[in-house]
């Protein structure tokens, strides 16, 4: 799979199959190096603060691997990141630079919750409720993303800007939904009714909700979709250049729409999974920026499903671990965010440097 | 509707428009040179925090604003190193920059005051001088872009970099300078928001105004005067939303929360397809062809 994918991805920059080993090193080496350098930089930052970085990092590792529930919490955080990151990876492969995952995630969650808690639907049997809510979330996320595609196709509006503006519209929608639209009439503060029977059961054993399994299953599915299907082929061709696709049999606007719809569908699914597996209801502060962190996940994962899987876990472990470390050490709660953002900046810079040296 | 057209709302509209207008002018400068700066939101945030901290230290919001300008220019330089010198992808780098600025400003702000205390407020600047500042920036940007050789070269670097190169100018230097100038105005915009109407910093204080400014540049077809007019339109929507939040209306106030963004989306529909887009926008320039 990687061979075909590599070739198309880099077709614009260099001849195919030019020194594969060199590229493999760059593909894995740059993200890993970025992570290491970011951790070192974070360590220096903590050192300046007068906290021993090695003991903080020790606590971070302990928080993930040793403490009770550390791995479980990591998997729970990784679940939405993985789903969102996979969708973004598909879009970015096609060089459709959407940042609308956050909004699609919100819309998916609100729509699914609204559906599952609606009068008349609420009493349905669990499995039916789960399945229909899931479908509602996927459809809602895809439709929200389709707005961006439509604006791009019809008016030539930039995907980056419209998708981001729609995030703010989605945030307003969330505020209205929990205050009025799908509000729990019995609650004092604005929040939705509990999702109840539409909640996802826990998988016996690791005691983690079913959404995690869904997210894991999405990895090979996305892999097959990208490497083996007509859709995957078109994604790669669109990524190589609009003109190429236009010269072929497919319309670029159509493929852009499909790509954004897939991205939105996965984001909507992530929103439902988060409500059904973790928060149980939608509150005003439901959106915590997973949609933005997922951008880092997709980039670090080299826009490959397996890479996204690893990156989602790495970033989830960072945030779980730092949560644990904050209890023992006096470090600002935003430290994990800084380290995560440093990872992506170093990654972008390192990647560009590697490309230049490879030329 | 008549309740919206009061002096208070219009004053609020100007107040809300001022930082957005300044940021849009900054973005305009770098985009005309061919650099799409998606880090603008991050540069506004960085400038805003710098404005807050410098004012806190010095006691003077004017020095704070200068601090915002300087930090904005520094951010612009960092961004320019990445996208002009190293030639990293402008879109991805811009996003990464904004993400970093969001966490970094939160981090620095959180540790700028002791836990448990409420963060101190800073002395505020009144509106008239800030409005004058925007008008001065508007005139300078307009004059430089339209009436000077430097402006001509800058615009050409975003339009036909090969021609600029053939004339003996260094495209990378022109773009670097434009990005630094754009970043400086972005940082200044953030500092004007924090040291002007707000008088305090909070996490993600810009709340997407940098992105609105980016959209405004498209809306304004890369011309300075419409940039400022567009910012006023945004300011008016924002003011309307704030005003109607408190009053009982048939329309939920969240509609007005979304209105500035919806208006910008509509503006993009009207104006997006346009031949005025700099032809080499977001295209790296390599001497001697790629």
Contacts between the chains, C-beta under 8 A, distances in Angstrom:
chain1	res1	chain2	res2	distance
A	49	B	111	7.4
A	97	B	91	4.8
A	97	B	92	7.5
A	97	B	95	7.9
A	99	B	95	6.5
A	151	B	265	7.0
A	151	B	268	6.7
A	151	B	269	6.5
A	151	B	272	7.7
A	154	B	269	7.6
A	155	B	268	6.6
A	155	B	269	4.6
A	155	B	270	8.0
A	155	B	272	4.7
A	155	B	273	5.7
A	156	B	272	4.8
A	156	B	273	4.1
A	157	B	218	7.8
A	157	B	265	7.7
A	157	B	268	4.1
A	157	B	269	6.6
A	157	B	272	4.0
A	158	B	218	6.8
A	158	B	268	7.5
A	158	B	272	7.2
A	160	B	38	6.6
A	160	B	91	6.3
A	161	B	211	6.8
A	161	B	214	5.9
A	161	B	215	5.0
A	161	B	218	7.1
A	161	B	268	6.8
A	162	B	265	6.2
A	162	B	268	6.4
A	164	B	208	7.6
A	164	B	211	5.2
A	165	B	211	6.8
A	165	B	212	7.8
A	165	B	215	6.6
A	165	B	261	4.5
A	165	B	264	5.7
A	165	B	265	5.4
A	166	B	261	7.6
A	166	B	265	7.5
A	168	B	208	5.5
A	168	B	258	6.7
A	168	B	261	4.4
A	169	B	258	4.6
A	169	B	261	5.4
A	169	B	262	6.4
A	169	B	265	7.9
A	171	B	257	7.9
A	172	B	254	4.6
A	172	B	255	7.4
A	172	B	257	4.2
A	172	B	258	3.7
A	172	B	261	7.9
A	173	B	254	7.3
A	173	B	258	7.3
A	175	B	254	5.0
A	175	B	257	6.6
A	176	B	252	5.4
A	176	B	254	3.8
A	176	B	255	7.8
A	179	B	252	7.7
A	179	B	254	7.4
A	180	B	252	6.2
A	292	B	99	6.3
A	295	B	95	6.1
A	295	B	99	7.3
A	296	B	96	7.9
A	296	B	99	6.9
A	299	B	92	6.5
A	299	B	96	7.9
A	332	B	107	5.4
A	332	B	110	4.2
A	332	B	111	5.2
A	333	B	110	7.0
A	334	B	103	5.7
A	334	B	106	4.3
A	334	B	107	4.2
A	334	B	110	5.7
A	335	B	107	6.6
A	337	B	102	7.7
A	337	B	103	3.5
A	337	B	106	6.7
A	337	B	107	7.2
A	338	B	100	7.8
A	338	B	103	4.6
A	338	B	104	5.7
A	338	B	107	4.9
A	340	B	99	8.0
A	340	B	103	7.0
A	341	B	96	7.4
A	341	B	99	4.8
A	341	B	100	3.9
A	341	B	102	7.3
A	341	B	103	4.5
A	341	B	104	6.8
A	342	B	100	6.7
A	344	B	96	4.6
A	344	B	99	6.3
A	344	B	100	7.3
A	345	B	96	5.0
A	345	B	97	7.0
A	345	B	100	5.1
A	347	B	96	7.8
A	348	B	82	6.9
A	348	B	88	5.2
A	348	B	89	7.3
A	348	B	92	5.6
A	348	B	93	5.1
A	348	B	96	4.9
A	349	B	82	5.7
A	349	B	86	6.2
A	349	B	88	6.2
A	349	B	93	8.0
A	351	B	88	6.9
A	352	B	82	7.0
A	352	B	86	4.5
A	352	B	87	6.0
A	352	B	88	3.5
A	352	B	89	7.3
A	352	B	93	7.9
A	353	B	86	5.9
A	356	B	86	6.7
A	356	B	87	6.9
